[in-house]
Amino acid sequence: MERMYRVLGFWTGIFAVMFYLGHMHQTSLLFLAQTGFFVLLSYLKLSERMYIYVFGAYLTVFFAGFTYWSTFMMVPGATGH
């Protein structure tokens, strides 16, 4: 199970680099923080059940944050330029 957290860290790291190259620096920092979080968790040697609980908590926080952002912060039809 800890290997899957390293895989998540790898892919969030790839996304961080791509966001940085796309001049989306705040998003890049967010994904860099997620990369550190996943890689750190992968070396804690938790039980499989605890890894699942942590991932469930991560998904809950992500979905709540994404829903808040897309509902209250995004401007419909805005292109960002």
Secondary structure, 3 states (H helix, E strand, C coil): CHHHHHHHHHHHHHHHHHHHHCCCHHHHHHHHHHHHHHHHHHCCCCCHHHHHHHHHHHHHHHHHHHHHHHHHHCCCCCCCC
